[in-house]
């Protein structure tokens, strides 16, 4: 592995495990790693056999943040390094990701780590997690979505408390604010995230994707737009094989085997 680090990939059934792997440098993101993660998200989106992504990190820490020396040129250009056909891991530009991502976190989670986490759908933190959105200490401000998602997830006061001070918060406080959904003993975070991802993958894929679309429509366009789309978006799903399978599994009192079609 080069000093730039890498993103490890493992297909496990319907899951795609995406591992941040630069442990010798506290998993600090190089430009190459960010590009790799974008391509991994693109693979998750484009592979019909994949239903859920799991984002995690190798080593003791999730990530210490960006390699600022490398990313300075990217910031000056006003863009993030995302390849053609890839998906922005921050989910702020380009094509959307229609499949859910579960995140497992441990140790230090600074700057880009917090923003990557908040761009996922379900988050599990080890009880030793230390979070920090510390860009204002460096003369800049967060541009990966923290100013949006901190407010959305935790409310204005909680967001300003941590964004404006650059203070560190622990797993318990992150859970109180809604930034993470579960806190587990150190070493169990990936196992728990995988269990949640497997549970999601057992559900009807078309229904899972519809839930994501509807919920995101509410966040972006508001309650009326989301409400108006509910029944129209159900119509094509009603003619799917998965709806028939769901009905038959109910009548036959067995576990449904969904195909995503």
ZADO-1210 file (C-alpha; in nm, 4 decimals, padded with zeros to 6 digits):
<atoms>
<atom x="00.0000" y="00.0000" z="00.0000" code="UNK" pos="1"/>
<atom x="00.1361" y="00.3456" z="-00.0917" code="UNK" pos="2"/>
<atom x="00.1729" y="00.6299" z="00.1559" code="UNK" pos="3"/>
<atom x="-00.1396" y="00.7794" z="-00.0020" code="UNK" pos="4"/>
<atom x="-00.3512" y="00.5111" z="00.1639" code="UNK" pos="5"/>
<atom x="-00.6428" y="00.3305" z="00.0053" code="UNK" pos="6"/>
<atom x="-01.0066" y="00.2331" z="00.0407" code="UNK" pos="7"/>
<atom x="-01.0426" y="-00.1417" z="00.0930" code="UNK" pos="8"/>
<atom x="-01.3448" y="-00.3049" z="-00.0689" code="UNK" pos="9"/>
<atom x="-01.5217" y="-00.6290" z="00.0156" code="UNK" pos="10"/>
<atom x="-01.8465" y="-00.7599" z="-00.1240" code="UNK" pos="11"/>
<atom x="-02.0240" y="-00.9658" z="00.1407" code="UNK" pos="12"/>
<atom x="-02.3555" y="-01.0898" z="00.0080" code="UNK" pos="13"/>
<atom x="-02.5633" y="-00.7811" z="-00.0655" code="UNK" pos="14"/>
<atom x="-02.3263" y="-00.5552" z="00.1314" code="UNK" pos="15"/>
<atom x="-02.0297" y="-00.3514" z="00.0132" code="UNK" pos="16"/>
<atom x="-01.7765" y="-00.2933" z="00.2920" code="UNK" pos="17"/>
<atom x="-01.5698" y="00.0221" z="00.2304" code="UNK" pos="18"/>
<atom x="-01.2713" y="00.0572" z="00.4631" code="UNK" pos="19"/>
<atom x="-01.0609" y="00.3713" z="00.5155" code="UNK" pos="20"/>
<atom x="-00.7068" y="00.2311" z="00.5230" code="UNK" pos="21"/>
<atom x="-00.4192" y="00.4619" z="00.6132" code="UNK" pos="22"/>
<atom x="-00.3809" y="00.3667" z="00.9754" code="UNK" pos="23"/>
<atom x="-00.0189" y="00.4827" z="01.0052" code="UNK" pos="24"/>
<atom x="-00.1413" y="00.8411" z="00.9507" code="UNK" pos="25"/>
<atom x="-00.4617" y="00.8152" z="01.1552" code="UNK" pos="26"/>
<atom x="-00.6469" y="00.7493" z="00.8296" code="UNK" pos="27"/>
<atom x="-00.5944" y="01.1061" z="00.7092" code="UNK" pos="28"/>
<atom x="-00.7557" y="01.1397" z="00.3670" code="UNK" pos="29"/>
<atom x="-00.5347" y="01.1928" z="00.0648" code="UNK" pos="30"/>
<atom x="-00.6865" y="01.3160" z="-00.2604" code="UNK" pos="31"/>
<atom x="-00.6394" y="00.9671" z="-00.4036" code="UNK" pos="32"/>
<atom x="-00.8337" y="00.8123" z="-00.1143" code="UNK" pos="33"/>
<atom x="-01.1205" y="01.0550" z="-00.1586" code="UNK" pos="34"/>
<atom x="-01.1361" y="00.9687" z="-00.5276" code="UNK" pos="35"/>
<atom x="-01.1324" y="00.5972" z="-00.4415" code="UNK" pos="36"/>
<atom x="-01.4174" y="00.6364" z="-00.1965" code="UNK" pos="37"/>
<atom x="-01.6199" y="00.8171" z="-00.4614" code="UNK" pos="38"/>
<atom x="-01.5630" y="00.5281" z="-00.7007" code="UNK" pos="39"/>
<atom x="-01.6666" y="00.2817" z="-00.4284" code="UNK" pos="40"/>
<atom x="-01.9929" y="00.4718" z="-00.3800" code="UNK" pos="41"/>
<atom x="-02.0404" y="00.4566" z="-00.7561" code="UNK" pos="42"/>
<atom x="-01.9915" y="00.0786" z="-00.7450" code="UNK" pos="43"/>
<atom x="-02.2496" y="00.0503" z="-00.4672" code="UNK" pos="44"/>
<atom x="-02.4964" y="00.2458" z="-00.6766" code="UNK" pos="45"/>
<atom x="-02.4358" y="00.0631" z="-01.0053" code="UNK" pos="46"/>
<atom x="-02.4095" y="-00.3012" z="-00.8936" code="UNK" pos="47"/>
<atom x="-02.7646" y="-00.4444" z="-00.8841" code="UNK" pos="48"/>
<atom x="-02.6556" y="-00.7152" z="-00.6394" code="UNK" pos="49"/>
<atom x="-02.5474" y="-00.4593" z="-00.3799" code="UNK" pos="50"/>
<atom x="-02.8139" y="-00.3207" z="-00.1488" code="UNK" pos="51"/>
<atom x="-02.6337" y="-00.1526" z="00.1433" code="UNK" pos="52"/>
<atom x="-02.2943" y="00.0052" z="00.1964" code="UNK" pos="53"/>
<atom x="-02.0934" y="-00.0128" z="00.5193" code="UNK" pos="54"/>
<atom x="-01.8339" y="00.2597" z="00.5737" code="UNK" pos="55"/>
<atom x="-01.5702" y="00.1850" z="00.8386" code="UNK" pos="56"/>
<atom x="-01.2026" y="00.2379" z="00.9121" code="UNK" pos="57"/>
<atom x="-00.9037" y="00.0126" z="00.9716" code="UNK" pos="58"/>
<atom x="-00.6851" y="00.0713" z="01.2760" code="UNK" pos="59"/>
<atom x="-00.7483" y="00.2721" z="01.5906" code="UNK" pos="60"/>
<atom x="-00.9188" y="00.5763" z="01.4406" code="UNK" pos="61"/>
<atom x="-01.1904" y="00.6567" z="01.1897" code="UNK" pos="62"/>
<atom x="-00.9983" y="00.9514" z="01.0459" code="UNK" pos="63"/>
<atom x="-00.7970" y="01.2454" z="01.1682" code="UNK" pos="64"/>
<atom x="-00.9296" y="01.4501" z="00.8769" code="UNK" pos="65"/>
<atom x="-00.7995" y="01.5672" z="00.5408" code="UNK" pos="66"/>
<atom x="-00.4392" y="01.5941" z="00.4330" code="UNK" pos="67"/>
<atom x="-00.4732" y="01.9725" z="00.4078" code="UNK" pos="68"/>
<atom x="-00.1548" y="02.0221" z="00.2076" code="UNK" pos="69"/>
<atom x="-00.2979" y="01.8009" z="-00.0661" code="UNK" pos="70"/>
<atom x="-00.6490" y="01.9401" z="-00.0549" code="UNK" pos="71"/>
<atom x="-00.5520" y="02.3088" z="-00.0628" code="UNK" pos="72"/>
<atom x="-00.5484" y="02.3135" z="-00.4433" code="UNK" pos="73"/>
<atom x="-00.8864" y="02.1376" z="-00.4551" code="UNK" pos="74"/>
<atom x="-01.0399" y="02.3943" z="-00.2216" code="UNK" pos="75"/>
<atom x="-00.8922" y="02.6825" z="-00.4194" code="UNK" pos="76"/>
<atom x="-01.0556" y="02.5414" z="-00.7332" code="UNK" pos="77"/>
<atom x="-01.3936" y="02.5351" z="-00.5595" code="UNK" pos="78"/>
<atom x="-01.4496" y="02.1627" z="-00.6064" code="UNK" pos="79"/>
<atom x="-01.3954" y="01.8261" z="-00.4414" code="UNK" pos="80"/>
<atom x="-01.2032" y="01.5499" z="-00.6230" code="UNK" pos="81"/>
<atom x="-01.4751" y="01.3238" z="-00.7638" code="UNK" pos="82"/>
<atom x="-01.4115" y="01.1216" z="-01.0801" code="UNK" pos="83"/>
<atom x="-01.6554" y="01.0963" z="-01.3675" code="UNK" pos="84"/>
<atom x="-01.9021" y="00.8158" z="-01.2956" code="UNK" pos="85"/>
<atom x="-01.8231" y="00.8247" z="-00.9227" code="UNK" pos="86"/>
<atom x="-02.0518" y="00.9581" z="-00.6484" code="UNK" pos="87"/>
<atom x="-01.9497" y="01.2368" z="-00.4136" code="UNK" pos="88"/>
<atom x="-01.9155" y="01.0723" z="-00.0690" code="UNK" pos="89"/>
<atom x="-02.0417" y="01.3972" z="00.0862" code="UNK" pos="90"/>
<atom x="-02.3555" y="01.3676" z="-00.1313" code="UNK" pos="91"/>
<atom x="-02.3444" y="01.7400" z="-00.2149" code="UNK" pos="92"/>
<atom x="-02.2895" y="01.7344" z="-00.5901" code="UNK" pos="93"/>
<atom x="-02.3388" y="01.5123" z="-00.8923" code="UNK" pos="94"/>
<atom x="-02.5603" y="01.2073" z="-00.9146" code="UNK" pos="95"/>
<atom x="-02.7418" y="01.0738" z="-00.6086" code="UNK" pos="96"/>
<atom x="-02.6867" y="00.7498" z="-00.4209" code="UNK" pos="97"/>
<atom x="-03.0126" y="00.5544" z="-00.4009" code="UNK" pos="98"/>
<atom x="-02.8898" y="00.2920" z="-00.1527" code="UNK" pos="99"/>
<atom x="-02.8364" y="00.3284" z="00.2231" code="UNK" pos="100"/>
<atom x="-02.4979" y="00.3432" z="00.3930" code="UNK" pos="101"/>
<atom x="-02.4333" y="00.2393" z="00.7539" code="UNK" pos="102"/>
<atom x="-02.1244" y="00.3855" z="00.9235" code="UNK" pos="103"/>
<atom x="-01.9072" y="00.2359" z="01.2011" code="UNK" pos="104"/>
<atom x="-01.6790" y="00.4743" z="01.3914" code="UNK" pos="105"/>
<atom x="-01.4018" y="00.4454" z="01.6472" code="UNK" pos="106"/>
<atom x="-01.1314" y="00.6628" z="01.7976" code="UNK" pos="107"/>
<atom x="-01.0700" y="01.0052" z="01.6456" code="UNK" pos="108"/>
<atom x="-01.3243" y="01.1369" z="01.3974" code="UNK" pos="109"/>
<atom x="-01.2321" y="01.4871" z="01.2871" code="UNK" pos="110"/>
<atom x="-01.3402" y="01.7237" z="01.0071" code="UNK" pos="111"/>
<atom x="-01.4025" y="01.5145" z="00.6947" code="UNK" pos="112"/>
<atom x="-01.4807" y="01.2156" z="00.9161" code="UNK" pos="113"/>
<atom x="-01.7749" y="01.3903" z="01.0783" code="UNK" pos="114"/>
<atom x="-01.9000" y="01.5106" z="00.7420" code="UNK" pos="115"/>
<atom x="-01.8687" y="01.1665" z="00.5847" code="UNK" pos="116"/>
<atom x="-02.0521" y="01.0207" z="00.8842" code="UNK" pos="117"/>
<atom x="-02.3357" y="01.2724" z="00.8611" code="UNK" pos="118"/>
<atom x="-02.3734" y="01.1938" z="00.4905" code="UNK" pos="119"/>
<atom x="-02.4497" y="00.8287" z="00.5758" code="UNK" pos="120"/>
<atom x="-02.7887" y="00.7029" z="00.6886" code="UNK" pos="121"/>
<atom x="-02.7277" y="00.5106" z="01.0141" code="UNK" pos="122"/>
<atom x="-02.4223" y="00.5558" z="01.2396" code="UNK" pos="123"/>
<atom x="-02.2783" y="00.3356" z="01.5136" code="UNK" pos="124"/>
<atom x="-02.0011" y="00.4772" z="01.7339" code="UNK" pos="125"/>
<atom x="-01.7614" y="00.3081" z="01.9707" code="UNK" pos="126"/>
<atom x="-01.7723" y="00.4545" z="02.3195" code="UNK" pos="127"/>
<atom x="-01.4167" y="00.5890" z="02.2768" code="UNK" pos="128"/>
<atom x="-01.5070" y="00.8106" z="01.9808" code="UNK" pos="129"/>
<atom x="-01.3838" y="01.1706" z="01.9863" code="UNK" pos="130"/>
<atom x="-01.5492" y="01.3995" z="01.7345" code="UNK" pos="131"/>
<atom x="-01.4280" y="01.7417" z="01.6257" code="UNK" pos="132"/>
<atom x="-01.5296" y="01.9820" z="01.3497" code="UNK" pos="133"/>
<atom x="-01.2167" y="02.1898" z="01.3914" code="UNK" pos="134"/>
<atom x="-01.1834" y="02.3813" z="01.0629" code="UNK" pos="135"/>
<atom x="-01.2189" y="02.7228" z="01.2298" code="UNK" pos="136"/>
<atom x="-00.8926" y="02.6503" z="01.4124" code="UNK" pos="137"/>
<atom x="-00.7248" y="02.6351" z="01.0701" code="UNK" pos="138"/>
<atom x="-00.8692" y="02.9567" z="00.9314" code="UNK" pos="139"/>
<atom x="-01.1346" y="02.7919" z="00.7129" code="UNK" pos="140"/>
<atom x="-01.4822" y="02.6489" z="00.7647" code="UNK" pos="141"/>
<atom x="-01.6439" y="02.3086" z="00.6930" code="UNK" pos="142"/>
<atom x="-01.7404" y="02.2693" z="00.3262" code="UNK" pos="143"/>
<atom x="-01.8436" y="01.9026" z="00.3271" code="UNK" pos="144"/>
<atom x="-02.1952" y="01.9540" z="00.4587" code="UNK" pos="145"/>
<atom x="-02.1423" y="02.0027" z="00.8334" code="UNK" pos="146"/>
<atom x="-02.3016" y="02.3496" z="00.8317" code="UNK" pos="147"/>
<atom x="-02.6128" y="02.1880" z="00.6832" code="UNK" pos="148"/>
<atom x="-02.6318" y="01.8494" z="00.8517" code="UNK" pos="149"/>
<atom x="-02.5215" y="01.9551" z="01.1994" code="UNK" pos="150"/>
<atom x="-02.8169" y="02.1947" z="01.2080" code="UNK" pos="151"/>
<atom x="-03.0554" y="01.9400" z="01.0559" code="UNK" pos="152"/>
<atom x="-02.9543" y="01.6535" z="01.2863" code="UNK" pos="153"/>
<atom x="-02.8866" y="01.8355" z="01.6113" code="UNK" pos="154"/>
<atom x="-03.0700" y="02.1680" z="01.5939" code="UNK" pos="155"/>
<atom x="-02.9289" y="02.5196" z="01.5752" code="UNK" pos="156"/>
<atom x="-02.7944" y="02.5512" z="01.9284" code="UNK" pos="157"/>
<atom x="-02.6183" y="02.2158" z="01.9320" code="UNK" pos="158"/>
<atom x="-02.4718" y="02.2817" z="01.5875" code="UNK" pos="159"/>
<atom x="-02.3368" y="02.6248" z="01.6767" code="UNK" pos="160"/>
<atom x="-02.2008" y="02.4966" z="02.0087" code="UNK" pos="161"/>
<atom x="-01.9664" y="02.2577" z="01.8307" code="UNK" pos="162"/>
<atom x="-01.9095" y="02.4250" z="01.4926" code="UNK" pos="163"/>
<atom x="-01.8167" y="02.7686" z="01.6247" code="UNK" pos="164"/>
<atom x="-01.5935" y="02.6545" z="01.9108" code="UNK" pos="165"/>
<atom x="-01.4139" y="02.3637" z="01.7390" code="UNK" pos="166"/>
<atom x="-01.4416" y="02.1845" z="02.0738" code="UNK" pos="167"/>
<atom x="-01.4240" y="01.8069" z="02.0865" code="UNK" pos="168"/>
<atom x="-01.7329" y="01.6050" z="02.1771" code="UNK" pos="169"/>
<atom x="-01.7554" y="01.2446" z="02.2886" code="UNK" pos="170"/>
<atom x="-01.9776" y="00.9580" z="02.1781" code="UNK" pos="171"/>
<atom x="-02.2393" y="01.0208" z="02.4480" code="UNK" pos="172"/>
<atom x="-02.2850" y="01.3829" z="02.3452" code="UNK" pos="173"/>
<atom x="-02.2891" y="01.2885" z="01.9764" code="UNK" pos="174"/>
<atom x="-02.5658" y="01.0400" z="02.0547" code="UNK" pos="175"/>
<atom x="-02.7620" y="01.3011" z="02.2509" code="UNK" pos="176"/>
<atom x="-02.7438" y="01.5378" z="01.9550" code="UNK" pos="177"/>
<atom x="-02.8590" y="01.2697" z="01.7123" code="UNK" pos="178"/>
<atom x="-02.5330" y="01.2595" z="01.5200" code="UNK" pos="179"/>
<atom x="-02.4983" y="00.8857" z="01.5932" code="UNK" pos="180"/>
<atom x="-02.7813" y="00.6380" z="01.6508" code="UNK" pos="181"/>
<atom x="-02.6056" y="00.3831" z="01.8736" code="UNK" pos="182"/>
<atom x="-02.3021" y="00.3769" z="02.1030" code="UNK" pos="183"/>
<atom x="-02.1367" y="00.0403" z="02.1709" code="UNK" pos="184"/>
<atom x="-01.8245" y="-00.0788" z="02.3555" code="UNK" pos="185"/>
<atom x="-01.5006" y="-00.0307" z="02.1611" code="UNK" pos="186"/>
<atom x="-01.4444" y="-00.3200" z="01.9221" code="UNK" pos="187"/>
<atom x="-01.8139" y="-00.3912" z="01.8629" code="UNK" pos="188"/>
<atom x="-01.8910" y="-00.0981" z="01.6322" code="UNK" pos="189"/>
<atom x="-01.8310" y="-00.2762" z="01.3001" code="UNK" pos="190"/>
<atom x="-02.0119" y="-00.5916" z="01.4091" code="UNK" pos="191"/>
<atom x="-02.3152" y="-00.3851" z="01.5088" code="UNK" pos="192"/>
<atom x="-02.3064" y="-00.1784" z="01.1890" code="UNK" pos="193"/>
<atom x="-02.2917" y="-00.4988" z="00.9829" code="UNK" pos="194"/>
<atom x="-02.5884" y="-00.6418" z="01.1718" code="UNK" pos="195"/>
<atom x="-02.7939" y="-00.3305" z="01.0957" code="UNK" pos="196"/>
<atom x="-02.6834" y="-00.3356" z="00.7315" code="UNK" pos="197"/>
<atom x="-02.7767" y="-00.7034" z="00.6985" code="UNK" pos="198"/>
<atom x="-03.1167" y="-00.6297" z="00.8461" code="UNK" pos="199"/>
<atom x="-03.1735" y="-00.3522" z="00.5929" code="UNK" pos="200"/>
<atom x="-03.0535" y="-00.5779" z="00.3096" code="UNK" pos="201"/>
<atom x="-03.3200" y="-00.8353" z="00.4033" code="UNK" pos="202"/>
<atom x="-03.5971" y="-00.5866" z="00.3269" code="UNK" pos="203"/>
<atom x="-03.7476" y="-00.5171" z="-00.0156" code="UNK" pos="204"/>
<atom x="-03.4853" y="-00.3103" z="-00.2057" code="UNK" pos="205"/>
<atom x="-03.7422" y="-00.1088" z="-00.3997" code="UNK" pos="206"/>
<atom x="-03.9147" y="-00.0177" z="-00.0737" code="UNK" pos="207"/>
<atom x="-03.5865" y="00.0753" z="00.0952" code="UNK" pos="208"/>
<atom x="-03.4906" y="00.3004" z="-00.1949" code="UNK" pos="209"/>
<atom x="-03.8368" y="00.4579" z="-00.1987" code="UNK" pos="210"/>
<atom x="-03.8054" y="00.5401" z="00.1734" code="UNK" pos="211"/>
<atom x="-03.4718" y="00.7130" z="00.1078" code="UNK" pos="212"/>
<atom x="-03.6117" y="00.9113" z="-00.1854" code="UNK" pos="213"/>
<atom x="-03.9211" y="01.0198" z="00.0062" code="UNK" pos="214"/>
<atom x="-03.7280" y="01.1211" z="00.3157" code="UNK" pos="215"/>
<atom x="-03.4701" y="01.3137" z="00.1124" code="UNK" pos="216"/>
<atom x="-03.7439" y="01.4878" z="-00.0826" code="UNK" pos="217"/>
<atom x="-03.8864" y="01.6083" z="00.2489" code="UNK" pos="218"/>
<atom x="-03.5454" y="01.7386" z="00.3604" code="UNK" pos="219"/>
<atom x="-03.4729" y="01.9182" z="00.0324" code="UNK" pos="220"/>
<atom x="-03.8159" y="02.0195" z="-00.0979" code="UNK" pos="221"/>
<atom x="-04.0340" y="02.0255" z="00.2116" code="UNK" pos="222"/>
<atom x="-04.3332" y="01.8427" z="00.3543" code="UNK" pos="223"/>
<atom x="-04.5863" y="01.9180" z="00.0799" code="UNK" pos="224"/>
<atom x="-04.3614" y="01.7986" z="-00.2024" code="UNK" pos="225"/>
<atom x="-04.2847" y="01.4773" z="-00.0141" code="UNK" pos="226"/>
<atom x="-04.6512" y="01.4186" z="00.0731" code="UNK" pos="227"/>
<atom x="-04.7664" y="01.4816" z="-00.2840" code="UNK" pos="228"/>
<atom x="-04.5236" y="01.2181" z="-00.4159" code="UNK" pos="229"/>
<atom x="-04.6125" y="00.9389" z="-00.1718" code="UNK" pos="230"/>
<atom x="-04.8925" y="00.7604" z="-00.3586" code="UNK" pos="231"/>
<atom x="-04.7666" y="00.8343" z="-00.7130" code="UNK" pos="232"/>
<atom x="-04.4275" y="00.6850" z="-00.6220" code="UNK" pos="233"/>
<atom x="-04.5985" y="00.3731" z="-00.4877" code="UNK" pos="234"/>
<atom x="-04.7733" y="00.2942" z="-00.8181" code="UNK" pos="235"/>
<atom x="-04.4734" y="00.1409" z="-01.0030" code="UNK" pos="236"/>
<atom x="-04.3712" y="-00.0536" z="-00.6935" code="UNK" pos="237"/>
<atom x="-04.7144" y="-00.2167" z="-00.6726" code="UNK" pos="238"/>
<atom x="-04.6513" y="-00.4042" z="-00.9982" code="UNK" pos="239"/>
<atom x="-04.3129" y="-00.5412" z="-00.8843" code="UNK" pos="240"/>
<atom x="-04.2287" y="-00.9036" z="-00.8145" code="UNK" pos="241"/>
<atom x="-04.1242" y="-00.8038" z="-00.4642" code="UNK" pos="242"/>
<atom x="-04.4754" y="-00.6918" z="-00.3743" code="UNK" pos="243"/>
<atom x="-04.6074" y="-01.0315" z="-00.4790" code="UNK" pos="244"/>
<atom x="-04.3326" y="-01.2016" z="-00.2797" code="UNK" pos="245"/>
<atom x="-04.4134" y="-00.9911" z="00.0251" code="UNK" pos="246"/>
<atom x="-04.7790" y="-01.0873" z="00.0040" code="UNK" pos="247"/>
<atom x="-04.7088" y="-01.4590" z="-00.0496" code="UNK" pos="248"/>
<atom x="-04.4549" y="-01.4714" z="00.2349" code="UNK" pos="249"/>
<atom x="-04.7161" y="-01.3188" z="00.4643" code="UNK" pos="250"/>
<atom x="-04.9815" y="-01.5701" z="00.3612" code="UNK" pos="251"/>
<atom x="-04.7385" y="-01.8630" z="00.3822" code="UNK" pos="252"/>
<atom x="-04.5881" y="-01.7415" z="00.7122" code="UNK" pos="253"/>
<atom x="-04.2299" y="-01.7511" z="00.5880" code="UNK" pos="254"/>
<atom x="-03.9427" y="-01.5099" z="00.5433" code="UNK" pos="255"/>
<atom x="-03.9628" y="-01.3115" z="00.2189" code="UNK" pos="256"/>
<atom x="-03.6864" y="-01.3485" z="-00.0395" code="UNK" pos="257"/>
<atom x="-03.6781" y="-01.0183" z="-00.2253" code="UNK" pos="258"/>
<atom x="-03.5071" y="-00.9738" z="-00.5625" code="UNK" pos="259"/>
<atom x="-03.5237" y="-00.6007" z="-00.6094" code="UNK" pos="260"/>
<atom x="-03.7513" y="-00.6185" z="-00.9095" code="UNK" pos="261"/>
</atoms>
